[in-house]
Amino acid sequence: MLLWLSAKVTWSERLRILVLPAILAGLSLIWRPNWPLDLLTRIQHVPPYDWGSISLWRWIGPAALILWLLPLLLPLPRERRFLALAAACPLVIPYFQSADLLTLYALPVGWLPVLLGNLGFLFFEYGFQALRWLWIVPMSVYLAILLPAVYRAIRDKIFARRGNDR
């Protein structure tokens, strides 16, 4: 999804890309029509064990999905947008293990998030409670990308308004 959103293609090409996944989804519903309901029932009866999750979903629920909007709405270069969306995923997805932060570390995120990732070693002393604080790692990447972009957008609006007042 991140590659699909950040690709430099037109919306008609994006929709063409979705044809094959739509066909496969249709075939899966033909093969086993009740699989979405079976999945929901199974999740309700046996909820996932989320002690190792670093997602904000645990605390704020679906409101965490708002974090995906800002990178999509702000004027960002394609690479920065992709990195902001990649940093938002661990915060937004309902269950995200701390070990999966390696995918974020593979991207050019700088030294601070990698250093903050060492907070995970507190697991040996404080257990799963220490892992839950690793949401700080993707949030630091997210804020490092979006705060300057928000500042520039606000500054440009203020200067544009001042230019129109003259």
DRENPA-3360 file (N, C-alpha, C; in nm, 2 decimals, always signed):
BEGIN
1 = MLLWLSAK = +0.08/-0.12/+0.00/+0.00/+0.00/+0.00/+0.09/+0.13/+0.00 ~ +0.20/+0.12/+0.08/+0.28/+0.24/+0.08/+0.35/+0.27/-0.05 ~ +0.39/+0.16/-0.12/+0.45/+0.18/-0.26/+0.34/+0.23/-0.35 ~ +0.22/+0.18/-0.34/+0.11/+0.22/-0.42/+0.08/+0.37/-0.40 ~ +0.08/+0.41/-0.28/+0.05/+0.55/-0.25/+0.16/+0.65/-0.29 ~ +0.28/+0.60/-0.28/+0.39/+0.70/-0.31/+0.45/+0.68/-0.45 ~ +0.39/+0.60/-0.53/+0.44/+0.58/-0.66/+0.41/+0.71/-0.75 ~ +0.50/+0.74/-0.84/+0.48/+0.85/-0.92/+0.40/+0.81/-1.05;
9 = VTWSERLR = +0.27/+0.78/-1.03/+0.19/+0.74/-1.14/+0.05/+0.82/-1.12 ~ -0.02/+0.82/-1.23/-0.15/+0.89/-1.23/-0.25/+0.80/-1.15 ~ -0.37/+0.86/-1.12/-0.47/+0.78/-1.04/-0.53/+0.67/-1.13 ~ -0.54/+0.70/-1.26/-0.59/+0.59/-1.35/-0.50/+0.47/-1.35 ~ -0.37/+0.50/-1.35/-0.27/+0.39/-1.35/-0.28/+0.31/-1.21 ~ -0.30/+0.39/-1.10/-0.32/+0.33/-0.97/-0.44/+0.24/-0.97 ~ -0.54/+0.28/-1.03/-0.66/+0.19/-1.03/-0.64/+0.07/-1.12 ~ -0.57/+0.08/-1.23/-0.53/-0.03/-1.31/-0.45/-0.13/-1.23;
17 = ILVLPAIL = -0.36/-0.08/-1.14/-0.28/-0.17/-1.06/-0.37/-0.25/-0.97 ~ -0.48/-0.20/-0.93/-0.57/-0.27/-0.83/-0.65/-0.38/-0.90 ~ -0.65/-0.39/-1.03/-0.73/-0.49/-1.10/-0.70/-0.63/-1.05 ~ -0.57/-0.67/-1.05/-0.53/-0.81/-1.01/-0.57/-0.84/-0.87 ~ -0.53/-0.75/-0.77/-0.58/-0.78/-0.63/-0.73/-0.79/-0.62 ~ -0.81/-0.71/-0.70/-0.95/-0.72/-0.69/-1.00/-0.86/-0.75 ~ -0.94/-0.90/-0.85/-0.97/-1.03/-0.91/-0.94/-1.14/-0.81 ~ -0.82/-1.14/-0.74/-0.78/-1.24/-0.64/-0.88/-1.23/-0.52;
25 = AGLSLIWR = -0.92/-1.11/-0.48/-1.01/-1.10/-0.37/-1.15/-1.17/-0.41 ~ -1.19/-1.14/-0.53/-1.31/-1.20/-0.57/-1.31/-1.35/-0.58 ~ -1.19/-1.40/-0.63/-1.18/-1.55/-0.63/-1.17/-1.61/-0.49 ~ -1.11/-1.54/-0.40/-1.11/-1.59/-0.26/-1.25/-1.60/-0.20 ~ -1.33/-1.50/-0.24/-1.47/-1.50/-0.19/-1.55/-1.61/-0.26 ~ -1.52/-1.64/-0.38/-1.59/-1.75/-0.45/-1.54/-1.89/-0.39 ~ -1.41/-1.90/-0.36/-1.36/-2.02/-0.31/-1.41/-2.05/-0.17 ~ -1.40/-1.95/-0.08/-1.46/-1.96/+0.06/-1.53/-1.83/+0.09;
33 = PNWPLDLL = -1.66/-1.83/+0.06/-1.74/-1.70/+0.07/-1.75/-1.65/+0.22 ~ -1.74/-1.73/+0.32/-1.75/-1.68/+0.45/-1.62/-1.65/+0.53 ~ -1.51/-1.65/+0.45/-1.38/-1.63/+0.53/-1.37/-1.50/+0.60 ~ -1.43/-1.38/+0.55/-1.42/-1.26/+0.63/-1.50/-1.27/+0.76 ~ -1.61/-1.33/+0.75/-1.69/-1.35/+0.88/-1.63/-1.45/+0.97 ~ -1.57/-1.55/+0.92/-1.50/-1.65/+1.00/-1.38/-1.58/+1.07 ~ -1.31/-1.50/+1.00/-1.20/-1.43/+1.06/-1.25/-1.34/+1.17 ~ -1.35/-1.26/+1.15/-1.40/-1.17/+1.25/-1.45/-1.25/+1.38;
41 = TRIQHVPP = -1.52/-1.36/+1.35/-1.57/-1.44/+1.46/-1.45/-1.50/+1.54 ~ -1.35/-1.54/+1.48/-1.23/-1.60/+1.55/-1.16/-1.49/+1.63 ~ -1.15/-1.37/+1.57/-1.08/-1.26/+1.65/-1.17/-1.22/+1.77 ~ -1.30/-1.23/+1.76/-1.38/-1.19/+1.87/-1.38/-1.30/+1.98 ~ -1.37/-1.42/+1.94/-1.37/-1.53/+2.04/-1.23/-1.56/+2.10 ~ -1.13/-1.54/+2.02/-0.99/-1.56/+2.07/-0.91/-1.44/+2.03 ~ -0.92/-1.33/+2.11/-0.85/-1.21/+2.07/-0.70/-1.23/+2.06 ~ -0.63/-1.16/+1.97/-0.49/-1.17/+1.96/-0.42/-1.13/+2.09;
49 = YDWGSISL = -0.31/-1.20/+2.12/-0.22/-1.17/+2.24/-0.13/-1.05/+2.20 ~ -0.16/-0.93/+2.25/-0.09/-0.81/+2.21/+0.00/-0.75/+2.31 ~ +0.06/-0.83/+2.40/+0.15/-0.78/+2.50/+0.27/-0.72/+2.44 ~ +0.31/-0.77/+2.32/+0.44/-0.72/+2.26/+0.41/-0.61/+2.16 ~ +0.29/-0.56/+2.15/+0.26/-0.46/+2.05/+0.30/-0.33/+2.09 ~ +0.36/-0.25/+1.99/+0.40/-0.11/+2.02/+0.30/-0.01/+1.96 ~ +0.20/-0.06/+1.90/+0.10/+0.03/+1.83/+0.02/+0.12/+1.93 ~ -0.01/+0.23/+1.88/-0.10/+0.32/+1.96/-0.24/+0.28/+1.96;
57 = WRWIGPAA = -0.27/+0.18/+1.88/-0.41/+0.13/+1.87/-0.46/+0.08/+2.01 ~ -0.37/+0.03/+2.09/-0.41/-0.02/+2.22/-0.47/+0.10/+2.31 ~ -0.42/+0.22/+2.29/-0.46/+0.33/+2.38/-0.56/+0.41/+2.32 ~ -0.56/+0.44/+2.19/-0.65/+0.53/+2.13/-0.74/+0.47/+2.02 ~ -0.72/+0.34/+2.00/-0.81/+0.27/+1.91/-0.80/+0.32/+1.76 ~ -0.91/+0.31/+1.69/-0.91/+0.35/+1.55/-0.87/+0.50/+1.53 ~ -0.87/+0.58/+1.63/-0.83/+0.72/+1.62/-0.68/+0.73/+1.57 ~ -0.61/+0.62/+1.59/-0.47/+0.62/+1.54/-0.46/+0.63/+1.39;
65 = LILWLLPL = -0.56/+0.60/+1.32/-0.56/+0.60/+1.18/-0.54/+0.74/+1.12 ~ -0.57/+0.84/+1.21/-0.55/+0.98/+1.17/-0.41/+1.01/+1.13 ~ -0.31/+0.93/+1.19/-0.17/+0.96/+1.17/-0.13/+0.93/+1.02 ~ -0.22/+0.86/+0.95/-0.19/+0.83/+0.81/-0.23/+0.95/+0.72 ~ -0.32/+1.04/+0.77/-0.37/+1.15/+0.69/-0.27/+1.26/+0.67 ~ -0.20/+1.30/+0.77/-0.10/+1.41/+0.76/+0.00/+1.39/+0.65 ~ +0.07/+1.27/+0.65/+0.16/+1.25/+0.54/+0.10/+1.25/+0.40 ~ -0.03/+1.22/+0.39/-0.09/+1.21/+0.26/-0.14/+1.35/+0.22;
73 = LLPLPRER = -0.17/+1.44/+0.31/-0.22/+1.57/+0.28/-0.12/+1.68/+0.27 ~ +0.00/+1.67/+0.34/+0.10/+1.77/+0.33/+0.18/+1.76/+0.21 ~ +0.23/+1.88/+0.16/+0.31/+1.87/+0.04/+0.45/+1.83/+0.08 ~ +0.48/+1.70/+0.05/+0.61/+1.64/+0.08/+0.67/+1.58/-0.04 ~ +0.81/+1.58/-0.05/+0.87/+1.50/-0.16/+0.83/+1.35/-0.14 ~ +0.83/+1.28/-0.25/+0.78/+1.15/-0.26/+0.86/+1.06/-0.16 ~ +0.99/+1.07/-0.14/+1.07/+0.99/-0.05/+1.03/+1.02/+0.09 ~ +1.01/+1.15/+0.13/+0.98/+1.19/+0.26/+0.84/+1.13/+0.30;
81 = RFLALAAA = +0.75/+1.14/+0.20/+0.61/+1.09/+0.22/+0.61/+0.94/+0.25 ~ +0.69/+0.87/+0.17/+0.70/+0.72/+0.19/+0.76/+0.69/+0.33 ~ +0.86/+0.77/+0.37/+0.92/+0.75/+0.50/+0.82/+0.78/+0.62 ~ +0.75/+0.89/+0.60/+0.65/+0.93/+0.70/+0.54/+0.82/+0.71 ~ +0.49/+0.77/+0.60/+0.39/+0.66/+0.60/+0.45/+0.53/+0.66 ~ +0.58/+0.50/+0.63/+0.64/+0.38/+0.69/+0.65/+0.40/+0.84 ~ +0.68/+0.52/+0.89/+0.68/+0.54/+1.03/+0.55/+0.54/+1.10 ~ +0.44/+0.58/+1.02/+0.31/+0.58/+1.08/+0.25/+0.43/+1.09;
89 = CPLVIPYF = +0.30/+0.34/+1.01/+0.25/+0.21/+1.01/+0.26/+0.14/+1.15 ~ +0.38/+0.14/+1.22/+0.39/+0.08/+1.35/+0.29/+0.15/+1.45 ~ +0.26/+0.27/+1.43/+0.17/+0.34/+1.52/+0.03/+0.32/+1.50 ~ -0.01/+0.28/+1.38/-0.15/+0.28/+1.33/-0.20/+0.13/+1.33 ~ -0.12/+0.04/+1.28/-0.16/-0.10/+1.26/-0.20/-0.15/+1.40 ~ -0.31/-0.23/+1.41/-0.36/-0.27/+1.54/-0.26/-0.36/+1.62 ~ -0.17/-0.43/+1.56/-0.07/-0.51/+1.63/+0.06/-0.50/+1.55 ~ +0.16/-0.45/+1.62/+0.29/-0.43/+1.55/+0.40/-0.47/+1.65;
97 = QSADLLTL = +0.47/-0.57/+1.62/+0.58/-0.62/+1.71/+0.70/-0.53/+1.71 ~ +0.77/-0.52/+1.82/+0.89/-0.44/+1.82/+1.00/-0.49/+1.73 ~ +1.01/-0.62/+1.71/+1.11/-0.68/+1.62/+1.09/-0.63/+1.48 ~ +0.97/-0.60/+1.44/+0.94/-0.55/+1.31/+0.98/-0.41/+1.28 ~ +1.04/-0.34/+1.38/+1.09/-0.21/+1.36/+1.22/-0.22/+1.28 ~ +1.27/-0.34/+1.26/+1.39/-0.35/+1.17/+1.36/-0.30/+1.03 ~ +1.23/-0.32/+0.99/+1.20/-0.27/+0.85/+1.21/-0.12/+0.85 ~ +1.18/-0.05/+0.96/+1.20/+0.10/+0.96/+1.34/+0.14/+0.97;
105 = YALPVGWL = +1.42/+0.06/+1.04/+1.57/+0.09/+1.05/+1.64/+0.07/+0.92 ~ +1.58/-0.01/+0.83/+1.64/-0.03/+0.70/+1.63/+0.09/+0.61 ~ +1.55/+0.19/+0.65/+1.53/+0.31/+0.57/+1.62/+0.42/+0.63 ~ +1.64/+0.52/+0.56/+1.73/+0.63/+0.61/+1.66/+0.72/+0.72 ~ +1.66/+0.67/+0.84/+1.59/+0.74/+0.95/+1.68/+0.82/+1.04 ~ +1.81/+0.81/+1.02/+1.90/+0.88/+1.11/+1.94/+0.80/+1.23 ~ +2.02/+0.87/+1.32/+2.08/+0.80/+1.43/+1.99/+0.80/+1.56 ~ +1.90/+0.90/+1.57/+1.82/+0.90/+1.70/+1.72/+0.79/+1.71;
113 = PVLLGNLG = +1.64/+0.75/+1.61/+1.55/+0.64/+1.62/+1.62/+0.51/+1.65 ~ +1.74/+0.49/+1.58/+1.81/+0.37/+1.61/+1.86/+0.36/+1.75 ~ +1.91/+0.48/+1.80/+1.95/+0.49/+1.94/+1.83/+0.46/+2.04 ~ +1.72/+0.52/+2.01/+1.60/+0.50/+2.09/+1.55/+0.35/+2.08 ~ +1.58/+0.28/+1.98/+1.55/+0.14/+1.97/+1.61/+0.05/+2.07 ~ +1.72/+0.10/+2.13/+1.78/+0.03/+2.24/+1.70/+0.02/+2.37 ~ +1.59/+0.10/+2.37/+1.50/+0.09/+2.48/+1.44/-0.05/+2.50 ~ +1.44/-0.12/+2.39/+1.39/-0.26/+2.39/+1.46/-0.35/+2.48;
121 = FLFFEYGF = +1.59/-0.31/+2.51/+1.67/-0.40/+2.60/+1.62/-0.39/+2.74 ~ +1.54/-0.29/+2.77/+1.48/-0.28/+2.90/+1.38/-0.39/+2.93 ~ +1.34/-0.47/+2.82/+1.25/-0.58/+2.84/+1.30/-0.68/+2.94 ~ +1.43/-0.70/+2.95/+1.48/-0.80/+3.04/+1.46/-0.76/+3.19 ~ +1.45/-0.63/+3.21/+1.42/-0.58/+3.35/+1.28/-0.56/+3.37 ~ +1.20/-0.50/+3.28/+1.07/-0.46/+3.30/+0.96/-0.53/+3.22 ~ +1.00/-0.63/+3.14/+0.91/-0.71/+3.07/+0.84/-0.64/+2.95 ~ +0.72/-0.68/+2.93/+0.64/-0.63/+2.81/+0.61/-0.48/+2.83;
129 = QALRWLWI = +0.61/-0.43/+2.95/+0.58/-0.29/+2.97/+0.69/-0.20/+2.90 ~ +0.81/-0.25/+2.90/+0.92/-0.18/+2.83/+0.90/-0.18/+2.68 ~ +0.86/-0.29/+2.63/+0.83/-0.29/+2.48/+0.73/-0.20/+2.44 ~ +0.63/-0.18/+2.52/+0.52/-0.09/+2.48/+0.56/+0.06/+2.46 ~ +0.68/+0.09/+2.52/+0.73/+0.23/+2.51/+0.81/+0.25/+2.38 ~ +0.82/+0.14/+2.30/+0.90/+0.16/+2.18/+0.82/+0.23/+2.07 ~ +0.70/+0.27/+2.10/+0.62/+0.35/+2.00/+0.70/+0.49/+1.98 ~ +0.79/+0.52/+2.07/+0.86/+0.64/+2.06/+0.95/+0.64/+1.94;
137 = VPMSVYLA = +1.00/+0.52/+1.90/+1.09/+0.51/+1.78/+1.02/+0.56/+1.66 ~ +0.91/+0.50/+1.61/+0.85/+0.55/+1.49/+0.79/+0.69/+1.50 ~ +0.75/+0.72/+1.63/+0.69/+0.86/+1.64/+0.80/+0.96/+1.63 ~ +0.93/+0.93/+1.66/+1.04/+1.03/+1.64/+1.06/+1.05/+1.49 ~ +1.06/+0.94/+1.42/+1.08/+0.95/+1.27/+0.96/+1.03/+1.21 ~ +0.84/+1.00/+1.25/+0.72/+1.06/+1.20/+0.73/+1.21/+1.23 ~ +0.76/+1.25/+1.35/+0.76/+1.39/+1.39/+0.88/+1.47/+1.32 ~ +0.99/+1.40/+1.30/+1.11/+1.46/+1.24/+1.08/+1.49/+1.09;
145 = ILLPAVYR = +0.99/+1.42/+1.03/+0.95/+1.45/+0.89/+0.84/+1.55/+0.88 ~ +0.74/+1.53/+0.97/+0.62/+1.61/+0.95/+0.63/+1.75/+1.02 ~ +0.69/+1.77/+1.13/+0.70/+1.90/+1.20/+0.76/+2.01/+1.11 ~ +0.87/+1.98/+1.04/+0.92/+2.08/+0.95/+0.82/+2.11/+0.83 ~ +0.76/+2.01/+0.78/+0.66/+2.02/+0.67/+0.54/+2.11/+0.72 ~ +0.49/+2.08/+0.84/+0.38/+2.16/+0.89/+0.42/+2.30/+0.91 ~ +0.54/+2.32/+0.96/+0.60/+2.46/+0.98/+0.60/+2.53/+0.85 ~ +0.66/+2.47/+0.74/+0.67/+2.53/+0.61/+0.53/+2.56/+0.55;
153 = AIRDKIFA = +0.43/+2.47/+0.57/+0.30/+2.49/+0.52/+0.23/+2.61/+0.59 ~ +0.25/+2.62/+0.72/+0.19/+2.73/+0.80/+0.26/+2.86/+0.76 ~ +0.39/+2.86/+0.75/+0.47/+2.98/+0.71/+0.43/+3.03/+0.57 ~ +0.41/+2.93/+0.48/+0.37/+2.97/+0.34/+0.23/+3.03/+0.34 ~ +0.14/+2.98/+0.42/+0.01/+3.04/+0.43/+0.01/+3.18/+0.48 ~ +0.09/+3.20/+0.59/+0.10/+3.33/+0.65/+0.16/+3.43/+0.55 ~ +0.27/+3.40/+0.48/+0.33/+3.49/+0.39/+0.24/+3.51/+0.26 ~ +0.17/+3.41/+0.22/+0.07/+3.43/+0.11/-0.04/+3.52/+0.15;
161 = RRGNDR = -0.09/+3.51/+0.27/-0.19/+3.60/+0.32/-0.14/+3.74/+0.33 ~ -0.02/+3.76/+0.38/+0.04/+3.89/+0.39/+0.06/+3.96/+0.25 ~ +0.10/+3.87/+0.16/+0.11/+3.92/+0.02/-0.02/+3.97/-0.04 ~ -0.13/+3.90/-0.01/-0.26/+3.94/-0.06/-0.31/+4.06/+0.01 ~ -0.27/+4.09/+0.13/-0.32/+4.21/+0.20/-0.26/+4.34/+0.15 ~ -0.15/+4.33/+0.08/-0.08/+4.45/+0.04/-0.14/+4.51/-0.09;
% end
